[in-house]
């Protein structure tokens, strides 16, 4: 049980500290950048500037439109979010 708890805590800490790296692979093959962010209303999402929003792949699901940016999610990001939130809940955080 201790090993599982340690793994869950590491997953939660990684999400809190390095969540921005989650989108690095998605943006590596593109000429534009994106940011992975989290808030309590939308959960994890990808933020792309308005100027680059036309370059977003079709599998990105639009979540919110802001003045200078668009927020998206993907099935992979939703799965990652579920793992992180479950890990935090199970570890007592």
Backbone as JSON Lines, residues from 0, in Angstrom:
{"i":0,"aa":"X","n":[0.82,-1.19,0.0],"ca":[0.0,0.0,0.0],"c":[0.86,1.25,0.0]}
{"i":1,"aa":"X","n":[2.0,1.25,0.72],"ca":[2.86,2.42,0.78],"c":[3.44,2.77,-0.58]}
{"i":2,"aa":"X","n":[3.81,1.77,-1.36],"ca":[4.36,2.01,-2.69],"c":[3.31,2.65,-3.59]}
{"i":3,"aa":"X","n":[2.08,2.16,-3.49],"ca":[0.99,2.73,-4.3],"c":[0.71,4.17,-3.89]}
{"i":4,"aa":"X","n":[0.71,4.43,-2.61],"ca":[0.47,5.78,-2.11],"c":[1.58,6.72,-2.56]}
{"i":5,"aa":"X","n":[2.82,6.27,-2.51],"ca":[3.95,7.08,-2.97],"c":[3.81,7.42,-4.45]}
{"i":6,"aa":"X","n":[3.39,6.42,-5.23],"ca":[3.19,6.64,-6.67],"c":[2.09,7.67,-6.92]}
{"i":7,"aa":"X","n":[1.01,7.58,-6.18],"ca":[-0.08,8.53,-6.33],"c":[0.36,9.94,-5.96]}
{"i":8,"aa":"X","n":[1.13,10.05,-4.9],"ca":[1.63,11.37,-4.48],"c":[2.59,11.95,-5.51]}
{"i":9,"aa":"X","n":[3.44,11.11,-6.08],"ca":[4.36,11.58,-7.11],"c":[3.6,12.08,-8.33]}
{"i":10,"aa":"X","n":[2.56,11.37,-8.71],"ca":[1.75,11.77,-9.86],"c":[1.09,13.11,-9.59]}
{"i":11,"aa":"X","n":[0.56,13.28,-8.39],"ca":[-0.06,14.56,-8.02],"c":[0.94,15.69,-7.98]}
{"i":12,"aa":"X","n":[2.13,15.44,-7.46],"ca":[3.17,16.46,-7.4],"c":[3.66,16.82,-8.8]}
{"i":13,"aa":"X","n":[3.78,15.83,-9.65],"ca":[4.21,16.09,-11.02],"c":[3.2,16.97,-11.75]}
{"i":14,"aa":"X","n":[1.94,16.74,-11.49],"ca":[0.9,17.55,-12.13],"c":[0.95,18.98,-11.64]}
{"i":15,"aa":"X","n":[1.18,19.16,-10.37],"ca":[1.22,20.5,-9.8],"c":[2.46,21.25,-10.25]}
{"i":16,"aa":"X","n":[3.58,20.56,-10.34],"ca":[4.83,21.23,-10.64],"c":[5.18,21.31,-12.11]}
{"i":17,"aa":"X","n":[4.79,20.33,-12.88],"ca":[5.24,20.28,-14.26],"c":[4.09,20.03,-15.22]}
{"i":18,"aa":"X","n":[2.93,20.47,-14.9],"ca":[1.77,20.27,-15.78],"c":[1.97,20.88,-17.15]}
{"i":19,"aa":"X","n":[2.76,21.95,-17.24],"ca":[3.0,22.6,-18.5],"c":[3.74,21.73,-19.49]}
{"i":20,"aa":"X","n":[4.46,20.74,-19.0],"ca":[5.19,19.87,-19.9],"c":[4.27,18.92,-20.66]}
{"i":21,"aa":"X","n":[3.06,18.77,-20.2],"ca":[2.12,17.84,-20.82],"c":[1.84,18.2,-22.27]}
{"i":22,"aa":"X","n":[1.84,19.47,-22.59],"ca":[1.56,19.9,-23.96],"c":[2.79,20.03,-24.81]}
{"i":23,"aa":"X","n":[3.96,19.83,-24.23],"ca":[5.2,20.01,-24.98],"c":[5.27,19.07,-26.17]}
{"i":24,"aa":"X","n":[4.86,17.84,-26.01],"ca":[4.88,16.89,-27.11],"c":[3.92,17.28,-28.22]}
{"i":25,"aa":"X","n":[2.77,17.81,-27.84],"ca":[1.78,18.21,-28.83],"c":[2.26,19.4,-29.63]}
{"i":26,"aa":"X","n":[3.02,20.29,-29.01],"ca":[3.46,21.5,-29.69],"c":[4.82,21.33,-30.37]}
{"i":27,"aa":"X","n":[5.52,20.27,-30.11],"ca":[6.87,20.1,-30.62],"c":[6.92,20.07,-32.14]}
{"i":28,"aa":"X","n":[5.9,19.54,-32.78],"ca":[5.89,19.43,-34.23],"c":[5.21,20.62,-34.9]}
{"i":29,"aa":"X","n":[4.94,21.66,-34.17],"ca":[4.21,22.8,-34.7],"c":[5.06,24.07,-34.59]}
{"i":30,"aa":"X","n":[4.66,25.08,-35.35],"ca":[5.34,26.37,-35.31],"c":[4.72,27.29,-34.28]}
{"i":31,"aa":"X","n":[3.81,26.8,-33.47],"ca":[3.15,27.62,-32.46],"c":[3.25,26.93,-31.12]}
{"i":32,"aa":"X","n":[3.04,27.68,-30.07],"ca":[3.16,27.1,-28.74],"c":[1.8,27.06,-28.07]}
{"i":33,"aa":"X","n":[1.71,26.22,-27.07],"ca":[0.5,26.15,-26.27],"c":[0.91,25.98,-24.82]}
{"i":34,"aa":"X","n":[0.0,26.29,-23.94],"ca":[0.25,26.17,-22.51],"c":[-0.78,25.22,-21.92]}
{"i":35,"aa":"X","n":[-0.34,24.38,-21.01],"ca":[-1.25,23.51,-20.29],"c":[-1.48,24.16,-18.94]}
{"i":36,"aa":"X","n":[-2.74,24.38,-18.62],"ca":[-3.09,25.05,-17.37],"c":[-4.21,24.31,-16.68]}
{"i":37,"aa":"X","n":[-4.47,24.7,-15.45],"ca":[-5.51,24.08,-14.66],"c":[-6.27,25.15,-13.89]}
{"i":38,"aa":"X","n":[-7.59,25.01,-13.86],"ca":[-8.39,25.79,-12.91],"c":[-9.53,24.91,-12.42]}
{"i":39,"aa":"X","n":[-10.12,25.31,-11.32],"ca":[-11.12,24.45,-10.68],"c":[-12.42,24.36,-11.47]}
{"i":40,"aa":"X","n":[-12.67,25.26,-12.39],"ca":[-13.9,25.24,-13.17],"c":[-13.77,24.32,-14.38]}
{"i":41,"aa":"X","n":[-12.69,24.46,-15.15],"ca":[-12.52,23.71,-16.39],"c":[-11.58,22.52,-16.26]}
{"i":42,"aa":"X","n":[-10.85,22.42,-15.15],"ca":[-9.86,21.37,-15.02],"c":[-8.65,21.71,-15.86]}
{"i":43,"aa":"X","n":[-7.99,20.68,-16.43],"ca":[-6.82,20.91,-17.28],"c":[-7.29,21.29,-18.67]}
{"i":44,"aa":"X","n":[-6.57,22.22,-19.27],"ca":[-6.9,22.66,-20.63],"c":[-5.64,23.15,-21.32]}
{"i":45,"aa":"X","n":[-5.71,23.22,-22.63],"ca":[-4.62,23.75,-23.46],"c":[-5.01,25.16,-23.87]}
{"i":46,"aa":"X","n":[-4.11,26.1,-23.68],"ca":[-4.4,27.48,-24.05],"c":[-3.53,27.87,-25.23]}
{"i":47,"aa":"X","n":[-4.17,28.38,-26.27],"ca":[-3.51,28.78,-27.5],"c":[-3.89,30.23,-27.77]}
{"i":48,"aa":"X","n":[-2.93,31.03,-28.21],"ca":[-3.24,32.42,-28.52],"c":[-4.25,32.48,-29.67]}
{"i":49,"aa":"X","n":[-5.0,33.56,-29.7],"ca":[-6.03,33.74,-30.72],"c":[-5.41,33.68,-32.12]}
{"i":50,"aa":"X","n":[-4.23,34.25,-32.26],"ca":[-3.56,34.27,-33.57],"c":[-3.23,32.86,-34.06]}
{"i":51,"aa":"X","n":[-2.96,31.94,-33.14],"ca":[-2.6,30.57,-33.51],"c":[-3.76,29.59,-33.44]}
{"i":52,"aa":"X","n":[-4.92,30.05,-33.05],"ca":[-6.05,29.14,-32.85],"c":[-6.53,28.49,-34.16]}
{"i":53,"aa":"X","n":[-6.23,29.06,-35.27],"ca":[-6.63,28.46,-36.55],"c":[-5.77,27.24,-36.9]}
{"i":54,"aa":"X","n":[-4.62,27.13,-36.26],"ca":[-3.7,26.02,-36.52],"c":[-3.96,24.8,-35.64]}
{"i":55,"aa":"X","n":[-4.93,24.89,-34.76],"ca":[-5.21,23.82,-33.81],"c":[-5.8,22.62,-34.56]}
{"i":56,"aa":"X","n":[-5.35,21.42,-34.23],"ca":[-5.88,20.2,-34.88],"c":[-7.37,20.02,-34.63]}
{"i":57,"aa":"X","n":[-8.01,19.26,-35.48],"ca":[-9.45,19.03,-35.39],"c":[-9.85,18.25,-34.14]}
{"i":58,"aa":"X","n":[-8.94,17.44,-33.59],"ca":[-9.3,16.64,-32.42],"c":[-9.25,17.43,-31.12]}
{"i":59,"aa":"X","n":[-8.86,18.7,-31.17],"ca":[-8.91,19.55,-29.98],"c":[-10.34,20.05,-29.81]}
{"i":60,"aa":"X","n":[-10.89,19.87,-28.63],"ca":[-12.26,20.29,-28.34],"c":[-12.23,21.66,-27.67]}
{"i":61,"aa":"X","n":[-12.89,22.63,-28.29],"ca":[-12.9,23.99,-27.75],"c":[-13.69,24.03,-26.45]}
{"i":62,"aa":"X","n":[-13.08,24.62,-25.4],"ca":[-13.73,24.73,-24.09],"c":[-14.18,26.16,-23.8]}
{"i":63,"aa":"X","n":[-13.34,27.14,-24.18],"ca":[-13.64,28.51,-23.82],"c":[-12.91,29.45,-24.77]}
{"i":64,"aa":"X","n":[-13.57,30.56,-25.08],"ca":[-12.97,31.6,-25.88],"c":[-12.71,32.81,-25.0]}
{"i":65,"aa":"X","n":[-11.49,33.3,-25.02],"ca":[-11.11,34.49,-24.27],"c":[-10.79,35.61,-25.25]}
{"i":66,"aa":"X","n":[-10.49,36.78,-24.74],"ca":[-10.19,37.92,-25.61],"c":[-8.98,37.63,-26.48]}
{"i":67,"aa":"X","n":[-7.9,37.13,-25.91],"ca":[-6.66,36.91,-26.67],"c":[-6.25,35.45,-26.8]}
{"i":68,"aa":"X","n":[-7.13,34.54,-26.41],"ca":[-6.75,33.12,-26.44],"c":[-7.98,32.23,-26.58]}
{"i":69,"aa":"X","n":[-7.71,30.98,-26.89],"ca":[-8.73,29.93,-26.94],"c":[-8.26,28.81,-26.02]}
{"i":70,"aa":"X","n":[-9.19,28.18,-25.34],"ca":[-8.88,27.05,-24.47],"c":[-9.5,25.79,-25.04]}
{"i":71,"aa":"X","n":[-8.68,24.74,-25.07],"ca":[-9.09,23.47,-25.66],"c":[-8.79,22.33,-24.7]}
{"i":72,"aa":"X","n":[-9.37,21.18,-24.99],"ca":[-9.03,19.95,-24.3],"c":[-8.94,18.84,-25.33]}
{"i":73,"aa":"X","n":[-8.33,17.74,-24.94],"ca":[-8.22,16.57,-25.81],"c":[-8.58,15.34,-25.0]}
{"i":74,"aa":"X","n":[-8.91,14.24,-25.65],"ca":[-9.19,13.0,-24.9],"c":[-8.01,12.59,-24.02]}
{"i":75,"aa":"X","n":[-6.78,12.74,-24.52],"ca":[-5.6,12.38,-23.74],"c":[-5.49,13.26,-22.49]}
{"i":76,"aa":"X","n":[-5.75,14.54,-22.63],"ca":[-5.66,15.46,-21.5],"c":[-6.75,15.16,-20.47]}
{"i":77,"aa":"X","n":[-7.94,14.8,-20.93],"ca":[-9.02,14.42,-20.0],"c":[-8.63,13.18,-19.21]}
{"i":78,"aa":"X","n":[-8.01,12.21,-19.88],"ca":[-7.57,10.99,-19.21],"c":[-6.49,11.31,-18.17]}
{"i":79,"aa":"X","n":[-5.55,12.16,-18.54],"ca":[-4.49,12.58,-17.62],"c":[-5.1,13.29,-16.41]}
{"i":80,"aa":"X","n":[-6.07,14.16,-16.64],"ca":[-6.73,14.87,-15.56],"c":[-7.41,13.91,-14.59]}
{"i":81,"aa":"X","n":[-8.07,12.91,-15.12],"ca":[-8.74,11.92,-14.28],"c":[-7.72,11.19,-13.4]}
{"i":82,"aa":"X","n":[-6.58,10.81,-13.98],"ca":[-5.54,10.13,-13.21],"c":[-5.02,11.03,-12.09]}
{"i":83,"aa":"X","n":[-4.76,12.28,-12.41],"ca":[-4.21,13.22,-11.43],"c":[-5.19,13.45,-10.3]}
{"i":84,"aa":"X","n":[-6.43,13.75,-10.63],"ca":[-7.42,14.06,-9.6],"c":[-7.72,12.83,-8.74]}
{"i":85,"aa":"X","n":[-7.74,11.65,-9.35],"ca":[-7.95,10.42,-8.59],"c":[-6.77,10.17,-7.66]}
{"i":86,"aa":"X","n":[-5.56,10.41,-8.16],"ca":[-4.37,10.21,-7.34],"c":[-4.37,11.16,-6.15]}
{"i":87,"aa":"X","n":[-4.73,12.41,-6.38],"ca":[-4.76,13.38,-5.29],"c":[-5.82,13.01,-4.26]}
{"i":88,"aa":"X","n":[-6.97,12.57,-4.73],"ca":[-8.04,12.18,-3.83],"c":[-7.66,10.95,-2.99]}
{"i":89,"aa":"X","n":[-7.08,9.96,-3.64],"ca":[-6.71,8.73,-2.95],"c":[-5.55,8.94,-1.99]}
{"i":90,"aa":"X","n":[-4.69,9.92,-2.28],"ca":[-3.55,10.15,-1.39],"c":[-3.9,11.08,-0.24]}
{"i":91,"aa":"X","n":[-5.13,11.59,-0.24],"ca":[-5.57,12.42,0.86],"c":[-5.24,13.88,0.73]}
{"i":92,"aa":"X","n":[-4.94,14.34,-0.45],"ca":[-4.6,15.75,-0.66],"c":[-5.8,16.52,-1.15]}
